[in-house]
Amino acid sequence: MIAIRIKVTGRVQGVFFRVSTKERADALGIKGWVKNELDGSVLIEAEGKVDQVNEFKQWCSIGPSAAMVERITVEEIPLSKFPDFEIAY
């Protein structure tokens, strides 16, 4: 199990990024959360098996069809053992 924090920048708010991220996380068995940031980015904390997290990270670099991801930054963080994946506000 690994945990990462992802910051996604570009046109990522107002394009169903958070909802799509939750759907993708649930499909992959990823636990954590996603939220919009005041600077227009999206912040995600995700944890799961290495292969699941790698696939999720790759999806985040593209996002839903209406998004235009310019950049993602990823850092490894300590595990939090989230019970599920949720949209945080």
C-alpha contacts under 8 A as a table, 3 or more apart, distances in Angstrom:
res1	aa1	res2	aa2	distance
1	M	47	E	6.81
1	M	48	G	5.09
1	M	49	K	4.52
1	M	50	V	6.14
1	M	79	L	7.92
2	I	47	E	5.49
2	I	48	G	5.74
2	I	49	K	6.24
2	I	50	V	6.11
2	I	53	V	7.52
2	I	76	E	7.55
2	I	77	I	7.93
2	I	78	P	7.78
2	I	79	L	6.60
3	A	45	E	7.16
3	A	46	A	5.58
3	A	47	E	4.07
3	A	48	G	6.68
3	A	53	V	7.88
3	A	76	E	5.88
3	A	77	I	5.43
3	A	78	P	6.15
3	A	79	L	5.34
3	A	80	S	7.84
4	I	45	E	5.77
4	I	46	A	5.47
4	I	47	E	6.37
4	I	74	V	6.52
4	I	75	E	5.49
4	I	76	E	4.35
4	I	77	I	5.24
4	I	78	P	7.96
5	R	43	L	7.25
5	R	44	I	5.59
5	R	45	E	4.47
5	R	46	A	6.48
5	R	74	V	5.68
5	R	75	E	5.38
5	R	76	E	6.38
5	R	77	I	6.58
6	I	43	L	5.82
6	I	44	I	5.02
6	I	45	E	6.37
6	I	46	A	7.97
6	I	57	K	7.84
6	I	72	I	6.48
6	I	73	T	5.60
6	I	74	V	4.64
6	I	75	E	6.77
7	K	41	S	6.75
7	K	42	V	5.81
7	K	43	L	4.67
7	K	44	I	6.42
7	K	72	I	5.44
7	K	73	T	5.25
7	K	74	V	6.70
8	V	12	V	7.31
8	V	41	S	5.58
8	V	42	V	5.13
8	V	43	L	6.42
8	V	60	C	7.41
8	V	61	S	7.51
8	V	69	V	6.81
8	V	70	E	7.68
8	V	71	R	5.96
8	V	72	I	4.52
8	V	73	T	6.78
9	T	12	V	6.51
9	T	40	G	7.21
9	T	41	S	4.71
9	T	42	V	6.69
9	T	69	V	5.97
9	T	70	E	5.67
9	T	71	R	5.35
9	T	72	I	6.33
10	G	40	G	7.80
10	G	41	S	6.90
10	G	67	A	7.75
10	G	68	M	5.71
10	G	69	V	4.73
10	G	70	E	4.65
10	G	71	R	6.80
11	R	15	V	7.66
11	R	40	G	7.91
11	R	67	A	5.48
11	R	68	M	4.89
11	R	69	V	6.18
11	R	70	E	7.70
12	V	15	V	6.10
12	V	16	F	7.94
12	V	17	F	5.93
12	V	40	G	7.31
12	V	41	S	6.44
12	V	42	V	6.67
12	V	67	A	5.29
12	V	68	M	6.51
12	V	69	V	6.59
13	Q	16	F	7.09
13	Q	17	F	6.48
13	Q	36	N	6.95
13	Q	40	G	6.42
13	Q	41	S	7.05
13	Q	42	V	7.25
13	Q	67	A	7.94
14	G	17	F	7.38
15	V	64	P	7.58
15	V	66	A	5.50
15	V	67	A	5.77
16	F	19	V	5.35
16	F	20	S	6.00
16	F	64	P	7.27
16	F	66	A	7.81
17	F	20	S	5.18
17	F	21	T	5.89
17	F	63	G	6.59
17	F	64	P	6.16
17	F	67	A	7.01
18	R	21	T	4.99
18	R	22	K	6.24
18	R	34	V	6.09
18	R	35	K	6.66
18	R	36	N	7.71
18	R	42	V	7.81
18	R	87	I	6.55
19	V	22	K	5.22
19	V	23	E	6.32
19	V	87	I	7.38
20	S	23	E	5.05
20	S	24	R	6.16
20	S	63	G	7.61
20	S	64	P	6.31
21	T	24	R	5.13
21	T	25	A	6.00
21	T	34	V	7.33
21	T	60	C	7.51
21	T	63	G	7.50
22	K	25	A	5.01
22	K	26	D	6.00
22	K	33	W	7.80
22	K	34	V	7.46
22	K	85	F	6.37
22	K	86	E	6.53
22	K	87	I	6.94
23	E	26	D	5.20
23	E	27	A	6.19
24	R	27	A	5.09
24	R	28	L	6.25
24	R	56	F	7.29
25	A	28	L	5.16
25	A	29	G	5.95
25	A	30	I	4.72
25	A	31	K	6.96
25	A	56	F	6.85
25	A	85	F	6.78
26	D	29	G	5.10
26	D	30	I	6.02
26	D	31	K	7.66
26	D	85	F	6.77
27	A	30	I	7.77
28	L	52	Q	6.03
28	L	56	F	7.37
29	G	48	G	7.05
29	G	52	Q	7.30
30	I	46	A	6.24
30	I	47	E	5.74
30	I	48	G	5.22
30	I	52	Q	6.95
30	I	53	V	7.03
30	I	56	F	7.91
30	I	84	D	7.51
30	I	85	F	6.72
31	K	46	A	5.65
31	K	47	E	5.34
31	K	48	G	6.48
31	K	81	K	7.70
31	K	82	F	5.58
31	K	83	P	6.54
31	K	84	D	4.68
31	K	85	F	4.51
32	G	44	I	7.49
32	G	45	E	5.29
32	G	46	A	4.63
32	G	47	E	6.24
32	G	82	F	5.50
32	G	83	P	7.74
32	G	84	D	6.15
32	G	85	F	4.49
32	G	86	E	6.47
33	W	44	I	5.73
33	W	45	E	5.46
33	W	46	A	6.65
33	W	85	F	5.18
33	W	86	E	4.72
33	W	87	I	5.58
33	W	88	A	6.16
34	V	42	V	7.01
34	V	43	L	5.73
34	V	44	I	4.35
34	V	45	E	6.58
34	V	85	F	7.98
34	V	86	E	6.61
34	V	87	I	5.10
34	V	88	A	5.81
35	K	42	V	5.72
35	K	43	L	5.44
35	K	44	I	6.55
35	K	87	I	6.02
35	K	88	A	5.04
35	K	89	Y	6.00
36	N	40	G	6.88
36	N	41	S	6.14
36	N	42	V	4.57
36	N	43	L	6.30
36	N	89	Y	7.37
37	E	40	G	5.64
37	E	41	S	5.31
37	E	42	V	5.65
37	E	43	L	6.63
38	L	41	S	7.26
46	A	53	V	7.20
47	E	53	V	6.57
47	E	79	L	6.91
47	E	81	K	7.67
47	E	82	F	7.87
48	G	52	Q	6.18
48	G	53	V	5.80
49	K	52	Q	5.26
49	K	53	V	6.11
50	V	53	V	5.18
50	V	54	N	6.06
51	D	54	N	5.09
51	D	55	E	6.22
52	Q	55	E	5.25
52	Q	56	F	6.14
53	V	56	F	4.95
53	V	57	K	5.97
54	N	57	K	5.07
54	N	58	Q	6.23
55	E	58	Q	5.12
55	E	59	W	6.32
56	F	59	W	5.06
56	F	60	C	6.23
57	K	60	C	5.05
57	K	61	S	6.53
58	Q	61	S	5.30
58	Q	62	I	7.10
59	W	62	I	5.40
59	W	63	G	5.79
60	C	63	G	4.94
60	C	72	I	7.67
61	S	69	V	6.30
61	S	71	R	7.04
61	S	72	I	6.15
62	I	67	A	7.66
62	I	68	M	7.42
62	I	69	V	5.94
63	G	67	A	6.04
63	G	68	M	7.64
63	G	69	V	6.87
64	P	67	A	5.54
65	S	68	M	7.97
69	V	72	I	7.63
82	F	85	F	7.34
